[in-house]
Amino acid sequence: MAEKHYRSLAKAVSWRLTGSLDTLIITFLVTGKLKWAFTISGVELFTKIFLYYVHERVWHKINWGKIQPRPNYEI
């Protein structure tokens, strides 16, 4: 089954929002500085969306581990 580019992008954005929230919390707990936490999580939000999108599209082209659907023939 083919997957549209916008689906990969939506998955990348939703995953990074989750990951960036995690980064924000961890950075704040480690540094105690909310400004640093927002800065670091804000930067990594955009870089990791791009990296995830590219990663997702590369894996989409690799057939390893995929199963071809069988045609559904009715008798």
CHARMM-style PDB file with segment names, atoms N, HN, CA, C and O in Angstrom:
ATOM      1  N   MET     1       0.851  -1.172   0.000  1.00  0.00      PROA
ATOM      2  CA  MET     1       0.000   0.000   0.000  1.00  0.00      PROA
ATOM      3  C   MET     1       0.899   1.238   0.000  1.00  0.00      PROA
ATOM      4  O   MET     1       1.832   1.336   0.798  1.00  0.00      PROA
ATOM      5  N   ALA     2       0.620   2.155  -0.874  1.00  0.00      PROA
ATOM      6  HN  ALA     2      -0.137   2.076  -1.522  1.00  0.00      PROA
ATOM      7  CA  ALA     2       1.398   3.388  -0.971  1.00  0.00      PROA
ATOM      8  C   ALA     2       0.986   4.356   0.125  1.00  0.00      PROA
ATOM      9  O   ALA     2      -0.153   4.362   0.592  1.00  0.00      PROA
ATOM     10  N   GLU     3       1.944   5.164   0.513  1.00  0.00      PROA
ATOM     11  HN  GLU     3       2.869   5.159   0.134  1.00  0.00      PROA
ATOM     12  CA  GLU     3       1.680   6.163   1.542  1.00  0.00      PROA
ATOM     13  C   GLU     3       2.024   7.532   0.979  1.00  0.00      PROA
ATOM     14  O   GLU     3       3.097   7.727   0.409  1.00  0.00      PROA
ATOM     15  N   LYS     4       1.116   8.470   1.141  1.00  0.00      PROA
ATOM     16  HN  LYS     4       0.244   8.312   1.604  1.00  0.00      PROA
ATOM     17  CA  LYS     4       1.316   9.821   0.628  1.00  0.00      PROA
ATOM     18  C   LYS     4       2.365  10.556   1.462  1.00  0.00      PROA
ATOM     19  O   LYS     4       2.564  10.259   2.640  1.00  0.00      PROA
ATOM     20  N   HSD     5       3.031  11.520   0.827  1.00  0.00      PROA
ATOM     21  HN  HSD     5       2.870  11.761  -0.130  1.00  0.00      PROA
ATOM     22  CA  HSD     5       4.057  12.300   1.527  1.00  0.00      PROA
ATOM     23  C   HSD     5       3.466  13.063   2.706  1.00  0.00      PROA
ATOM     24  O   HSD     5       4.109  13.171   3.750  1.00  0.00      PROA
ATOM     25  N   TYR     6       2.263  13.590   2.563  1.00  0.00      PROA
ATOM     26  HN  TYR     6       1.740  13.502   1.715  1.00  0.00      PROA
ATOM     27  CA  TYR     6       1.675  14.369   3.656  1.00  0.00      PROA
ATOM     28  C   TYR     6       1.387  13.498   4.877  1.00  0.00      PROA
ATOM     29  O   TYR     6       1.385  13.998   6.002  1.00  0.00      PROA
ATOM     30  N   ARG     7       1.143  12.200   4.671  1.00  0.00      PROA
ATOM     31  HN  ARG     7       1.145  11.794   3.757  1.00  0.00      PROA
ATOM     32  CA  ARG     7       0.960  11.293   5.811  1.00  0.00      PROA
ATOM     33  C   ARG     7       2.275  11.144   6.579  1.00  0.00      PROA
ATOM     34  O   ARG     7       2.288  11.178   7.809  1.00  0.00      PROA
ATOM     35  N   SER     8       3.376  10.979   5.849  1.00  0.00      PROA
ATOM     36  HN  SER     8       3.365  10.951   4.849  1.00  0.00      PROA
ATOM     37  CA  SER     8       4.689  10.883   6.497  1.00  0.00      PROA
ATOM     38  C   SER     8       5.005  12.162   7.256  1.00  0.00      PROA
ATOM     39  O   SER     8       5.528  12.117   8.369  1.00  0.00      PROA
ATOM     40  N   LEU     9       4.690  13.291   6.659  1.00  0.00      PROA
ATOM     41  HN  LEU     9       4.265  13.328   5.755  1.00  0.00      PROA
ATOM     42  CA  LEU     9       4.943  14.571   7.321  1.00  0.00      PROA
ATOM     43  C   LEU     9       4.077  14.726   8.569  1.00  0.00      PROA
ATOM     44  O   LEU     9       4.567  15.195   9.596  1.00  0.00      PROA
ATOM     45  N   ALA    10       2.807  14.344   8.503  1.00  0.00      PROA
ATOM     46  HN  ALA    10       2.409  13.964   7.668  1.00  0.00      PROA
ATOM     47  CA  ALA    10       1.921  14.428   9.675  1.00  0.00      PROA
ATOM     48  C   ALA    10       2.418  13.521  10.795  1.00  0.00      PROA
ATOM     49  O   ALA    10       2.372  13.903  11.964  1.00  0.00      PROA
ATOM     50  N   LYS    11       2.890  12.329  10.454  1.00  0.00      PROA
ATOM     51  HN  LYS    11       2.927  12.018   9.504  1.00  0.00      PROA
ATOM     52  CA  LYS    11       3.436  11.421  11.454  1.00  0.00      PROA
ATOM     53  C   LYS    11       4.695  12.017  12.091  1.00  0.00      PROA
ATOM     54  O   LYS    11       4.892  11.915  13.301  1.00  0.00      PROA
ATOM     55  N   ALA    12       5.540  12.636  11.269  1.00  0.00      PROA
ATOM     56  HN  ALA    12       5.379  12.718  10.285  1.00  0.00      PROA
ATOM     57  CA  ALA    12       6.765  13.249  11.778  1.00  0.00      PROA
ATOM     58  C   ALA    12       6.443  14.380  12.752  1.00  0.00      PROA
ATOM     59  O   ALA    12       7.058  14.481  13.814  1.00  0.00      PROA
ATOM     60  N   VAL    13       5.488  15.222  12.395  1.00  0.00      PROA
ATOM     61  HN  VAL    13       4.988  15.139  11.532  1.00  0.00      PROA
ATOM     62  CA  VAL    13       5.127  16.358  13.255  1.00  0.00      PROA
ATOM     63  C   VAL    13       4.510  15.878  14.567  1.00  0.00      PROA
ATOM     64  O   VAL    13       4.874  16.372  15.634  1.00  0.00      PROA
ATOM     65  N   SER    14       3.590  14.929  14.503  1.00  0.00      PROA
ATOM     66  HN  SER    14       3.295  14.528  13.636  1.00  0.00      PROA
ATOM     67  CA  SER    14       2.949  14.462  15.735  1.00  0.00      PROA
ATOM     68  C   SER    14       3.950  13.765  16.649  1.00  0.00      PROA
ATOM     69  O   SER    14       3.895  13.929  17.867  1.00  0.00      PROA
ATOM     70  N   TRP    15       4.857  12.994  16.075  1.00  0.00      PROA
ATOM     71  HN  TRP    15       4.901  12.860  15.084  1.00  0.00      PROA
ATOM     72  CA  TRP    15       5.875  12.327  16.892  1.00  0.00      PROA
ATOM     73  C   TRP    15       6.822  13.340  17.518  1.00  0.00      PROA
ATOM     74  O   TRP    15       7.183  13.205  18.687  1.00  0.00      PROA
ATOM     75  N   ARG    16       7.228  14.348  16.764  1.00  0.00      PROA
ATOM     76  HN  ARG    16       6.935  14.458  15.814  1.00  0.00      PROA
ATOM     77  CA  ARG    16       8.168  15.340  17.293  1.00  0.00      PROA
ATOM     78  C   ARG    16       7.537  16.222  18.346  1.00  0.00      PROA
ATOM     79  O   ARG    16       8.225  16.639  19.278  1.00  0.00      PROA
ATOM     80  N   LEU    17       6.271  16.518  18.237  1.00  0.00      PROA
ATOM     81  HN  LEU    17       5.712  16.180  17.480  1.00  0.00      PROA
ATOM     82  CA  LEU    17       5.620  17.288  19.307  1.00  0.00      PROA
ATOM     83  C   LEU    17       5.692  16.503  20.616  1.00  0.00      PROA
ATOM     84  O   LEU    17       5.954  17.070  21.677  1.00  0.00      PROA
ATOM     85  N   THR    18       5.457  15.201  20.529  1.00  0.00      PROA
ATOM     86  HN  THR    18       5.243  14.741  19.667  1.00  0.00      PROA
ATOM     87  CA  THR    18       5.566  14.346  21.709  1.00  0.00      PROA
ATOM     88  C   THR    18       7.005  14.323  22.218  1.00  0.00      PROA
ATOM     89  O   THR    18       7.250  14.490  23.412  1.00  0.00      PROA
ATOM     90  N   GLY    19       7.954  14.115  21.304  1.00  0.00      PROA
ATOM     91  HN  GLY    19       7.755  13.979  20.333  1.00  0.00      PROA
ATOM     92  CA  GLY    19       9.366  14.063  21.687  1.00  0.00      PROA
ATOM     93  C   GLY    19       9.875  15.384  22.222  1.00  0.00      PROA
ATOM     94  O   GLY    19      10.680  15.405  23.154  1.00  0.00      PROA
ATOM     95  N   SER    20       9.418  16.491  21.647  1.00  0.00      PROA
ATOM     96  HN  SER    20       8.765  16.474  20.890  1.00  0.00      PROA
ATOM     97  CA  SER    20       9.871  17.806  22.102  1.00  0.00      PROA
ATOM     98  C   SER    20       9.325  18.139  23.483  1.00  0.00      PROA
ATOM     99  O   SER    20      10.001  18.796  24.275  1.00  0.00      PROA
ATOM    100  N   LEU    21       8.123  17.698  23.773  1.00  0.00      PROA
ATOM    101  HN  LEU    21       7.574  17.164  23.129  1.00  0.00      PROA
ATOM    102  CA  LEU    21       7.589  17.884  25.121  1.00  0.00      PROA
ATOM    103  C   LEU    21       8.450  17.127  26.130  1.00  0.00      PROA
ATOM    104  O   LEU    21       8.742  17.633  27.213  1.00  0.00      PROA
ATOM    105  N   ASP    22       8.850  15.923  25.767  1.00  0.00      PROA
ATOM    106  HN  ASP    22       8.614  15.512  24.887  1.00  0.00      PROA
ATOM    107  CA  ASP    22       9.741  15.128  26.602  1.00  0.00      PROA
ATOM    108  C   ASP    22      11.074  15.853  26.808  1.00  0.00      PROA
ATOM    109  O   ASP    22      11.572  15.937  27.931  1.00  0.00      PROA
ATOM    110  N   THR    23      11.649  16.377  25.719  1.00  0.00      PROA
ATOM    111  HN  THR    23      11.245  16.310  24.807  1.00  0.00      PROA
ATOM    112  CA  THR    23      12.911  17.118  25.801  1.00  0.00      PROA
ATOM    113  C   THR    23      12.771  18.355  26.677  1.00  0.00      PROA
ATOM    114  O   THR    23      13.661  18.666  27.469  1.00  0.00      PROA
ATOM    115  N   LEU    24      11.656  19.056  26.534  1.00  0.00      PROA
ATOM    116  HN  LEU    24      10.933  18.803  25.891  1.00  0.00      PROA
ATOM    117  CA  LEU    24      11.398  20.250  27.344  1.00  0.00      PROA
ATOM    118  C   LEU    24      11.399  19.901  28.837  1.00  0.00      PROA
ATOM    119  O   LEU    24      12.036  20.585  29.638  1.00  0.00      PROA
ATOM    120  N   ILE    25      10.697  18.859  29.197  1.00  0.00      PROA
ATOM    121  HN  ILE    25      10.179  18.303  28.546  1.00  0.00      PROA
ATOM    122  CA  ILE    25      10.600  18.459  30.607  1.00  0.00      PROA
ATOM    123  C   ILE    25      11.962  18.019  31.142  1.00  0.00      PROA
ATOM    124  O   ILE    25      12.377  18.439  32.222  1.00  0.00      PROA
ATOM    125  N   ILE    26      12.653  17.170  30.379  1.00  0.00      PROA
ATOM    126  HN  ILE    26      12.315  16.829  29.502  1.00  0.00      PROA
ATOM    127  CA  ILE    26      13.960  16.689  30.841  1.00  0.00      PROA
ATOM    128  C   ILE    26      14.955  17.832  30.963  1.00  0.00      PROA
ATOM    129  O   ILE    26      15.685  17.910  31.951  1.00  0.00      PROA
ATOM    130  N   THR    27      14.995  18.724  29.968  1.00  0.00      PROA
ATOM    131  HN  THR    27      14.401  18.660  29.166  1.00  0.00      PROA
ATOM    132  CA  THR    27      15.928  19.854  30.010  1.00  0.00      PROA
ATOM    133  C   THR    27      15.638  20.745  31.207  1.00  0.00      PROA
ATOM    134  O   THR    27      16.564  21.204  31.874  1.00  0.00      PROA
ATOM    135  N   PHE    28      14.370  20.993  31.484  1.00  0.00      PROA
ATOM    136  HN  PHE    28      13.617  20.620  30.942  1.00  0.00      PROA
ATOM    137  CA  PHE    28      14.026  21.812  32.643  1.00  0.00      PROA
ATOM    138  C   PHE    28      14.437  21.131  33.944  1.00  0.00      PROA
ATOM    139  O   PHE    28      14.962  21.776  34.851  1.00  0.00      PROA
ATOM    140  N   LEU    29      14.195  19.824  34.029  1.00  0.00      PROA
ATOM    141  HN  LEU    29      13.768  19.300  33.292  1.00  0.00      PROA
ATOM    142  CA  LEU    29      14.567  19.104  35.251  1.00  0.00      PROA
ATOM    143  C   LEU    29      16.079  19.087  35.458  1.00  0.00      PROA
ATOM    144  O   LEU    29      16.545  19.144  36.596  1.00  0.00      PROA
ATOM    145  N   VAL    30      16.845  19.011  34.382  1.00  0.00      PROA
ATOM    146  HN  VAL    30      16.466  18.965  33.458  1.00  0.00      PROA
ATOM    147  CA  VAL    30      18.306  18.963  34.492  1.00  0.00      PROA
ATOM    148  C   VAL    30      18.890  20.347  34.754  1.00  0.00      PROA
ATOM    149  O   VAL    30      19.765  20.501  35.606  1.00  0.00      PROA
ATOM    150  N   THR    31      18.407  21.365  34.018  1.00  0.00      PROA
ATOM    151  HN  THR    31      17.696  21.241  33.326  1.00  0.00      PROA
ATOM    152  CA  THR    31      19.007  22.705  34.127  1.00  0.00      PROA
ATOM    153  C   THR    31      18.281  23.612  35.111  1.00  0.00      PROA
ATOM    154  O   THR    31      18.890  24.512  35.688  1.00  0.00      PROA
ATOM    155  N   GLY    32      16.994  23.384  35.305  1.00  0.00      PROA
ATOM    156  HN  GLY    32      16.499  22.653  34.836  1.00  0.00      PROA
ATOM    157  CA  GLY    32      16.205  24.276  36.144  1.00  0.00      PROA
ATOM    158  C   GLY    32      15.892  25.597  35.466  1.00  0.00      PROA
ATOM    159  O   GLY    32      15.385  26.521  36.102  1.00  0.00      PROA
ATOM    160  N   LYS    33      16.193  25.691  34.172  1.00  0.00      PROA
ATOM    161  HN  LYS    33      16.605  24.940  33.656  1.00  0.00      PROA
ATOM    162  CA  LYS    33      15.991  26.943  33.437  1.00  0.00      PROA
ATOM    163  C   LYS    33      14.963  26.717  32.340  1.00  0.00      PROA
ATOM    164  O   LYS    33      15.201  25.974  31.387  1.00  0.00      PROA
ATOM    165  N   LEU    34      13.815  27.372  32.490  1.00  0.00      PROA
ATOM    166  HN  LEU    34      13.621  27.976  33.264  1.00  0.00      PROA
ATOM    167  CA  LEU    34      12.723  27.209  31.542  1.00  0.00      PROA
ATOM    168  C   LEU    34      13.082  27.770  30.166  1.00  0.00      PROA
ATOM    169  O   LEU    34      12.687  27.203  29.147  1.00  0.00      PROA
ATOM    170  N   LYS    35      13.828  28.879  30.125  1.00  0.00      PROA
ATOM    171  HN  LYS    35      14.149  29.340  30.953  1.00  0.00      PROA
ATOM    172  CA  LYS    35      14.220  29.476  28.846  1.00  0.00      PROA
ATOM    173  C   LYS    35      15.091  28.500  28.057  1.00  0.00      PROA
ATOM    174  O   LYS    35      14.888  28.335  26.854  1.00  0.00      PROA
ATOM    175  N   TRP    36      16.042  27.860  28.702  1.00  0.00      PROA
ATOM    176  HN  TRP    36      16.206  27.995  29.679  1.00  0.00      PROA
ATOM    177  CA  TRP    36      16.897  26.873  28.034  1.00  0.00      PROA
ATOM    178  C   TRP    36      16.062  25.705  27.533  1.00  0.00      PROA
ATOM    179  O   TRP    36      16.264  25.212  26.423  1.00  0.00      PROA
ATOM    180  N   ALA    37      15.128  25.271  28.360  1.00  0.00      PROA
ATOM    181  HN  ALA    37      14.964  25.671  29.261  1.00  0.00      PROA
ATOM    182  CA  ALA    37      14.280  24.130  27.996  1.00  0.00      PROA
ATOM    183  C   ALA    37      13.489  24.432  26.726  1.00  0.00      PROA
ATOM    184  O   ALA    37      13.424  23.597  25.824  1.00  0.00      PROA
ATOM    185  N   PHE    38      12.892  25.612  26.649  1.00  0.00      PROA
ATOM    186  HN  PHE    38      12.944  26.290  27.382  1.00  0.00      PROA
ATOM    187  CA  PHE    38      12.130  25.989  25.452  1.00  0.00      PROA
ATOM    188  C   PHE    38      13.035  26.173  24.234  1.00  0.00      PROA
ATOM    189  O   PHE    38      12.659  25.799  23.124  1.00  0.00      PROA
ATOM    190  N   THR    39      14.216  26.743  24.433  1.00  0.00      PROA
ATOM    191  HN  THR    39      14.522  27.047  25.335  1.00  0.00      PROA
ATOM    192  CA  THR    39      15.147  26.951  23.324  1.00  0.00      PROA
ATOM    193  C   THR    39      15.610  25.616  22.741  1.00  0.00      PROA
ATOM    194  O   THR    39      15.557  25.406  21.529  1.00  0.00      PROA
ATOM    195  N   ILE    40      16.058  24.730  23.605  1.00  0.00      PROA
ATOM    196  HN  ILE    40      16.101  24.901  24.589  1.00  0.00      PROA
ATOM    197  CA  ILE    40      16.555  23.431  23.138  1.00  0.00      PROA
ATOM    198  C   ILE    40      15.444  22.620  22.490  1.00  0.00      PROA
ATOM    199  O   ILE    40      15.644  22.062  21.411  1.00  0.00      PROA
ATOM    200  N   SER    41      14.295  22.543  23.115  1.00  0.00      PROA
ATOM    201  HN  SER    41      14.133  22.996  23.991  1.00  0.00      PROA
ATOM    202  CA  SER    41      13.204  21.750  22.544  1.00  0.00      PROA
ATOM    203  C   SER    41      12.667  22.385  21.267  1.00  0.00      PROA
ATOM    204  O   SER    41      12.205  21.672  20.375  1.00  0.00      PROA
ATOM    205  N   GLY    42      12.718  23.698  21.163  1.00  0.00      PROA
ATOM    206  HN  GLY    42      13.093  24.277  21.887  1.00  0.00      PROA
ATOM    207  CA  GLY    42      12.265  24.376  19.946  1.00  0.00      PROA
ATOM    208  C   GLY    42      13.174  24.102  18.761  1.00  0.00      PROA
ATOM    209  O   GLY    42      12.697  23.875  17.649  1.00  0.00      PROA
ATOM    210  N   VAL    43      14.478  24.122  18.990  1.00  0.00      PROA
ATOM    211  HN  VAL    43      14.866  24.306  19.893  1.00  0.00      PROA
ATOM    212  CA  VAL    43      15.428  23.851  17.918  1.00  0.00      PROA
ATOM    213  C   VAL    43      15.312  22.407  17.456  1.00  0.00      PROA
ATOM    214  O   VAL    43      15.227  22.143  16.257  1.00  0.00      PROA
ATOM    215  N   GLU    44      15.308  21.469  18.402  1.00  0.00      PROA
ATOM    216  HN  GLU    44      15.377  21.684  19.376  1.00  0.00      PROA
ATOM    217  CA  GLU    44      15.267  20.065  18.017  1.00  0.00      PROA
ATOM    218  C   GLU    44      13.930  19.666  17.408  1.00  0.00      PROA
ATOM    219  O   GLU    44      13.859  18.671  16.686  1.00  0.00      PROA
ATOM    220  N   LEU    45      12.881  20.412  17.680  1.00  0.00      PROA
ATOM    221  HN  LEU    45      12.939  21.220  18.266  1.00  0.00      PROA
ATOM    222  CA  LEU    45      11.583  20.136  17.066  1.00  0.00      PROA
ATOM    223  C   LEU    45      11.699  20.162  15.545  1.00  0.00      PROA
ATOM    224  O   LEU    45      11.240  19.241  14.869  1.00  0.00      PROA
ATOM    225  N   PHE    46      12.311  21.211  15.007  1.00  0.00      PROA
ATOM    226  HN  PHE    46      12.684  21.959  15.556  1.00  0.00      PROA
ATOM    227  CA  PHE    46      12.392  21.364  13.553  1.00  0.00      PROA
ATOM    228  C   PHE    46      13.439  20.454  12.918  1.00  0.00      PROA
ATOM    229  O   PHE    46      13.194  19.884  11.854  1.00  0.00      PROA
ATOM    230  N   THR    47      14.596  20.310  13.550  1.00  0.00      PROA
ATOM    231  HN  THR    47      14.795  20.773  14.414  1.00  0.00      PROA
ATOM    232  CA  THR    47      15.624  19.447  12.958  1.00  0.00      PROA
ATOM    233  C   THR    47      15.166  17.996  12.938  1.00  0.00      PROA
ATOM    234  O   THR    47      15.428  17.283  11.970  1.00  0.00      PROA
ATOM    235  N   LYS    48      14.498  17.555  13.973  1.00  0.00      PROA
ATOM    236  HN  LYS    48      14.286  18.135  14.760  1.00  0.00      PROA
ATOM    237  CA  LYS    48      14.095  16.151  14.037  1.00  0.00      PROA
ATOM    238  C   LYS    48      12.850  15.855  13.202  1.00  0.00      PROA
ATOM    239  O   LYS    48      12.661  14.714  12.782  1.00  0.00      PROA
ATOM    240  N   ILE    49      12.004  16.839  12.950  1.00  0.00      PROA
ATOM    241  HN  ILE    49      12.157  17.766  13.291  1.00  0.00      PROA
ATOM    242  CA  ILE    49      10.899  16.626  11.997  1.00  0.00      PROA
ATOM    243  C   ILE    49      11.495  16.326  10.625  1.00  0.00      PROA
ATOM    244  O   ILE    49      11.072  15.387   9.951  1.00  0.00      PROA
ATOM    245  N   PHE    50      12.471  17.120  10.219  1.00  0.00      PROA
ATOM    246  HN  PHE    50      12.815  17.883  10.767  1.00  0.00      PROA
ATOM    247  CA  PHE    50      13.109  16.912   8.924  1.00  0.00      PROA
ATOM    248  C   PHE    50      13.783  15.538   8.860  1.00  0.00      PROA
ATOM    249  O   PHE    50      13.605  14.806   7.886  1.00  0.00      PROA
ATOM    250  N   LEU    51      14.545  15.192   9.881  1.00  0.00      PROA
ATOM    251  HN  LEU    51      14.690  15.788  10.671  1.00  0.00      PROA
ATOM    252  CA  LEU    51      15.244  13.907   9.895  1.00  0.00      PROA
ATOM    253  C   LEU    51      14.271  12.733   9.892  1.00  0.00      PROA
ATOM    254  O   LEU    51      14.502  11.745   9.195  1.00  0.00      PROA
ATOM    255  N   TYR    52      13.197  12.824  10.653  1.00  0.00      PROA
ATOM    256  HN  TYR    52      13.009  13.627  11.220  1.00  0.00      PROA
ATOM    257  CA  TYR    52      12.212  11.744  10.694  1.00  0.00      PROA
ATOM    258  C   TYR    52      11.526  11.594   9.341  1.00  0.00      PROA
ATOM    259  O   TYR    52      11.314  10.475   8.874  1.00  0.00      PROA
ATOM    260  N   TYR    53      11.183  12.697   8.717  1.00  0.00      PROA
ATOM    261  HN  TYR    53      11.356  13.606   9.096  1.00  0.00      PROA
ATOM    262  CA  TYR    53      10.522  12.662   7.410  1.00  0.00      PROA
ATOM    263  C   TYR    53      11.406  11.953   6.382  1.00  0.00      PROA
ATOM    264  O   TYR    53      10.937  11.079   5.652  1.00  0.00      PROA
ATOM    265  N   VAL    54      12.672  12.329   6.329  1.00  0.00      PROA
ATOM    266  HN  VAL    54      13.053  13.039   6.921  1.00  0.00      PROA
ATOM    267  CA  VAL    54      13.599  11.691   5.395  1.00  0.00      PROA
ATOM    268  C   VAL    54      13.730  10.203   5.727  1.00  0.00      PROA
ATOM    269  O   VAL    54      13.697   9.363   4.828  1.00  0.00      PROA
ATOM    270  N   HSD    55      13.878   9.877   6.996  1.00  0.00      PROA
ATOM    271  HN  HSD    55      13.905  10.559   7.727  1.00  0.00      PROA
ATOM    272  CA  HSD    55      13.987   8.489   7.446  1.00  0.00      PROA
ATOM    273  C   HSD    55      12.761   7.686   7.031  1.00  0.00      PROA
ATOM    274  O   HSD    55      12.893   6.565   6.537  1.00  0.00      PROA
ATOM    275  N   GLU    56      11.585   8.239   7.223  1.00  0.00      PROA
ATOM    276  HN  GLU    56      11.478   9.149   7.624  1.00  0.00      PROA
ATOM    277  CA  GLU    56      10.322   7.581   6.880  1.00  0.00      PROA
ATOM    278  C   GLU    56      10.224   7.326   5.371  1.00  0.00      PROA
ATOM    279  O   GLU    56       9.796   6.250   4.954  1.00  0.00      PROA
ATOM    280  N   ARG    57      10.614   8.301   4.557  1.00  0.00      PROA
ATOM    281  HN  ARG    57      10.962   9.176   4.895  1.00  0.00      PROA
ATOM    282  CA  ARG    57      10.521   8.145   3.100  1.00  0.00      PROA
ATOM    283  C   ARG    57      11.529   7.131   2.591  1.00  0.00      PROA
ATOM    284  O   ARG    57      11.231   6.392   1.653  1.00  0.00      PROA
ATOM    285  N   VAL    58      12.711   7.076   3.181  1.00  0.00      PROA
ATOM    286  HN  VAL    58      12.953   7.677   3.943  1.00  0.00      PROA
ATOM    287  CA  VAL    58      13.699   6.076   2.777  1.00  0.00      PROA
ATOM    288  C   VAL    58      13.172   4.682   3.092  1.00  0.00      PROA
ATOM    289  O   VAL    58      13.242   3.788   2.248  1.00  0.00      PROA
ATOM    290  N   TRP    59      12.647   4.489   4.298  1.00  0.00      PROA
ATOM    291  HN  TRP    59      12.590   5.215   4.983  1.00  0.00      PROA
ATOM    292  CA  TRP    59      12.107   3.183   4.675  1.00  0.00      PROA
ATOM    293  C   TRP    59      10.908   2.799   3.821  1.00  0.00      PROA
ATOM    294  O   TRP    59      10.673   1.615   3.583  1.00  0.00      PROA
ATOM    295  N   HSD    60      10.157   3.773   3.365  1.00  0.00      PROA
ATOM    296  HN  HSD    60      10.348   4.735   3.558  1.00  0.00      PROA
ATOM    297  CA  HSD    60       9.008   3.484   2.502  1.00  0.00      PROA
ATOM    298  C   HSD    60       9.455   2.833   1.191  1.00  0.00      PROA
ATOM    299  O   HSD    60       8.718   2.035   0.613  1.00  0.00      PROA
ATOM    300  N   LYS    61      10.653   3.169   0.722  1.00  0.00      PROA
ATOM    301  HN  LYS    61      11.252   3.818   1.192  1.00  0.00      PROA
ATOM    302  CA  LYS    61      11.172   2.625  -0.529  1.00  0.00      PROA
ATOM    303  C   LYS    61      11.816   1.245  -0.371  1.00  0.00      PROA
ATOM    304  O   LYS    61      12.062   0.565  -1.368  1.00  0.00      PROA
ATOM    305  N   ILE    62      12.089   0.829   0.847  1.00  0.00      PROA
ATOM    306  HN  ILE    62      11.890   1.382   1.657  1.00  0.00      PROA
ATOM    307  CA  ILE    62      12.742  -0.458   1.094  1.00  0.00      PROA
ATOM    308  C   ILE    62      11.672  -1.539   1.213  1.00  0.00      PROA
ATOM    309  O   ILE    62      10.750  -1.420   2.019  1.00  0.00      PROA
ATOM    310  N   ASN    63      11.797  -2.578   0.422  1.00  0.00      PROA
ATOM    311  HN  ASN    63      12.547  -2.675  -0.233  1.00  0.00      PROA
ATOM    312  CA  ASN    63      10.796  -3.643   0.413  1.00  0.00      PROA
ATOM    313  C   ASN    63      10.999  -4.684   1.510  1.00  0.00      PROA
ATOM    314  O   ASN    63      10.105  -5.495   1.755  1.00  0.00      PROA
ATOM    315  N   TRP    64      12.136  -4.681   2.166  1.00  0.00      PROA
ATOM    316  HN  TRP    64      12.862  -4.023   1.967  1.00  0.00      PROA
ATOM    317  CA  TRP    64      12.445  -5.658   3.199  1.00  0.00      PROA
ATOM    318  C   TRP    64      11.361  -5.659   4.284  1.00  0.00      PROA
ATOM    319  O   TRP    64      11.047  -4.613   4.852  1.00  0.00      PROA
ATOM    320  N   GLY    65      10.799  -6.825   4.566  1.00  0.00      PROA
ATOM    321  HN  GLY    65      11.054  -7.675   4.105  1.00  0.00      PROA
ATOM    322  CA  GLY    65       9.800  -6.964   5.617  1.00  0.00      PROA
ATOM    323  C   GLY    65       8.378  -6.632   5.198  1.00  0.00      PROA
ATOM    324  O   GLY    65       7.459  -6.720   6.012  1.00  0.00      PROA
ATOM    325  N   LYS    66       8.183  -6.253   3.945  1.00  0.00      PROA
ATOM    326  HN  LYS    66       8.929  -6.181   3.283  1.00  0.00      PROA
ATOM    327  CA  LYS    66       6.837  -5.952   3.458  1.00  0.00      PROA
ATOM    328  C   LYS    66       6.228  -7.213   2.854  1.00  0.00      PROA
ATOM    329  O   LYS    66       6.938  -8.047   2.292  1.00  0.00      PROA
ATOM    330  N   ILE    67       4.937  -7.344   2.972  1.00  0.00      PROA
ATOM    331  HN  ILE    67       4.360  -6.667   3.428  1.00  0.00      PROA
ATOM    332  CA  ILE    67       4.217  -8.463   2.383  1.00  0.00      PROA
ATOM    333  C   ILE    67       3.287  -7.907   1.317  1.00  0.00      PROA
ATOM    334  O   ILE    67       2.514  -6.983   1.570  1.00  0.00      PROA
ATOM    335  N   GLN    68       3.369  -8.476   0.131  1.00  0.00      PROA
ATOM    336  HN  GLN    68       3.998  -9.226  -0.075  1.00  0.00      PROA
ATOM    337  CA  GLN    68       2.494  -8.050  -0.954  1.00  0.00      PROA
ATOM    338  C   GLN    68       1.081  -8.551  -0.673  1.00  0.00      PROA
ATOM    339  O   GLN    68       0.899  -9.731  -0.374  1.00  0.00      PROA
ATOM    340  N   PRO    69       0.075  -7.675  -0.763  1.00  0.00      PROA
ATOM    341  CA  PRO    69      -1.298  -8.136  -0.545  1.00  0.00      PROA
ATOM    342  C   PRO    69      -1.722  -9.097  -1.657  1.00  0.00      PROA
ATOM    343  O   PRO    69      -1.378  -8.909  -2.824  1.00  0.00      PROA
ATOM    344  N   ARG    70      -2.458 -10.108  -1.280  1.00  0.00      PROA
ATOM    345  HN  ARG    70      -2.738 -10.261  -0.332  1.00  0.00      PROA
ATOM    346  CA  ARG    70      -2.983 -11.059  -2.263  1.00  0.00      PROA
ATOM    347  C   ARG    70      -4.203 -10.479  -2.954  1.00  0.00      PROA
ATOM    348  O   ARG    70      -5.018  -9.804  -2.326  1.00  0.00      PROA
ATOM    349  N   PRO    71      -4.328 -10.743  -4.249  1.00  0.00      PROA
ATOM    350  CA  PRO    71      -5.545 -10.290  -4.938  1.00  0.00      PROA
ATOM    351  C   PRO    71      -6.754 -11.037  -4.380  1.00  0.00      PROA
ATOM    352  O   PRO    71      -6.678 -12.223  -4.058  1.00  0.00      PROA
ATOM    353  N   ASN    72      -7.839 -10.339  -4.276  1.00  0.00      PROA
ATOM    354  HN  ASN    72      -7.901  -9.376  -4.537  1.00  0.00      PROA
ATOM    355  CA  ASN    72      -9.053 -10.939  -3.735  1.00  0.00      PROA
ATOM    356  C   ASN    72      -9.947 -11.349  -4.911  1.00  0.00      PROA
ATOM    357  O   ASN    72     -10.718 -10.544  -5.433  1.00  0.00      PROA
ATOM    358  N   TYR    73      -9.828 -12.606  -5.312  1.00  0.00      PROA
ATOM    359  HN  TYR    73      -9.202 -13.260  -4.888  1.00  0.00      PROA
ATOM    360  CA  TYR    73     -10.621 -13.112  -6.413  1.00  0.00      PROA
ATOM    361  C   TYR    73     -11.863 -13.818  -5.862  1.00  0.00      PROA
ATOM    362  O   TYR    73     -11.764 -14.721  -5.031  1.00  0.00      PROA
ATOM    363  N   GLU    74     -13.006 -13.399  -6.330  1.00  0.00      PROA
ATOM    364  HN  GLU    74     -13.087 -12.666  -7.005  1.00  0.00      PROA
ATOM    365  CA  GLU    74     -14.245 -14.053  -5.909  1.00  0.00      PROA
ATOM    366  C   GLU    74     -14.652 -15.076  -6.954  1.00  0.00      PROA
ATOM    367  O   GLU    74     -14.544 -14.822  -8.154  1.00  0.00      PROA
ATOM    368  N   ILE    75     -15.117 -16.226  -6.504  1.00  0.00      PROA
ATOM    369  HN  ILE    75     -15.206 -16.432  -5.529  1.00  0.00      PROA
ATOM    370  CA  ILE    75     -15.501 -17.303  -7.426  1.00  0.00      PROA
ATOM    371  C   ILE    75     -16.993 -17.278  -7.635  1.00  0.00      PROA
ATOM    372  OT1 ILE    75     -17.526 -18.103  -8.377  1.00  0.00      PROA
TER     373      ILE     75
END
